[in-house]
Amino acid sequence: MSKKTIAFQGAPGAYSDLACRAVFPDDETLPCLAFEDVFAAVVEKRADLAMLPIENSIAGRVADVHTLLPTGQLHIVAEHFQPIVHHLLAIPGAQLKNIWKAHSHVQALAQCRLWLRQHNIQAVVKGDTAGSAAALAKTPEPDVAVIASELAGKIYGLQSLAADIADIKGNTTRFLVLSRQEKIPAYEQGKIFVTTLVFKVRSVPAALYKALGGFATNGINMTKLESYLVGNFSAAQFYLDIEAHPAEERFKHAMDELKFFAESVTVLGTYAGHAERQRQSQDG
């Protein structure tokens, strides 16, 4: 079987790279500079799949990915929950007491905000975590550090001054796997399936309430609902995750009601819930 190529945003050693290695350990990866480049790599057939972060348990949604998904020409085929262990990395010989500035991706900095304040370290936003590590290794500064993965430290020859520095333990990022082709798994009783979609409603009273009413009346769990304005201030677009499969009658009834009240509806994909989602459902 030929190896697949998985595109991700960032430099080797980024958390997206770790997610690729966890889900596709035998396949190849393609680092990309920006999220737009990840989509383009798959659309242009330079990569088979894309691995993109959609939300973090501490910092919330990855806004750029939410914006790109509706127009990215790709389909969501899987999700992955990746544990995130942030390290404060510095050049060999550096000491924590001398560090006054830390470079990293905005999401990583947000996840370590309190820890940085407690240590009087200034946060400096950069394009990605591993890229920050590569830049520090190329231009060594003894009083500057980066927040990145342990793997990035090994790749770029940096030492870890502190480990697991996120403000909340259990830090996890949810990733989506995207493909050019839609791949809806066969329905299995008792298994959780997630359907992701985006829709728009008109700016009229109770429009959202009416559009979502069908999910409540049909017993469908909504696990994520995000809104953002697109183009103007007259209507909002919504990103929605529901735990349901198109083969279920309740799904069909709920979608009929949504389409009746919504201005537009686009399904981005249906996929099996990650093992962590299945576990949380059983524990709950």
C-alpha positions, 0 to 999 in steps of 0.5 A: 500500500502506498503511503499517504501524504498529510498536510499540516500547518507549521514546521516539523515538530509542531503540534499538528505534526504530532497529531499527524504522527499519532493518527498516521504513523506510517505516512508522510507529512507535508509542512505548510506555512499557513492554513490556506496552504494546507487546504491548497495542498490537498485541493491541488493533490500535493497531499492526500489529507489535511490535519487542522486544529479546530479548537483547544480545551483552554483557548477555544476555537481556532478562528482561521480554520473556522473561516476557511472550512466553508469555502475550502473545498474539502470534506471532514472525514475524521477527528482526533483529540491530541494531548498538548504538553507545552515546554518552555524551550531555550538554547543550551545553557540558558536559565529560566530566571533570565528569560524575559520573552517567549515566542510562540503561536497565539494559541499556545501563548493563550494556553500559558497566559497565567504561567507566563505572567507569574514568571514575568515573561512577555508573550510575543506572537509568532506564526507557529510553535515549532517555527519559533523553535527553529528561529531561536535555534538559528539565531540564539538568544540566551534571554529568549525562549519559545513555547513548543513541543518536546519534539520541537526541542529535540529537532532544533537542539533546544533544552526544556526549562519547564514542562507542562506549563499550560494554565489548566491540566489536561490541555487538549486540541481537537483536530479535523482530518479533511479529504477531497472526497466525502467519506461517510462511514456506515452507521453502527448502533451505539456508536457516536457519529459527528456531523459538522455543518455551517448555516446562515439565518436571516436577521429576524427575531427567533430565526436561530431558535426556530432553525435549531428547534428540530435538534431538540425535538428529535433528541440530537445533542449539539456539542458545538455552536459558533457564530461569526459575521461574514461579509456584513452585519445583517446576518450571521453564519454558524458552525455546528457539530451534532452527534448524529448520522444521516442514516438516522430518521431523527437526523433527517427530520432535524435537517428538514426543519433546519433547512426550512428556517435557515437561509443556507445549509452546508454539510462539511462531513460526517465521521466517527467520534474519536475514542475520547468522545466515546469515553466521555459519553460513557462516563457522562 
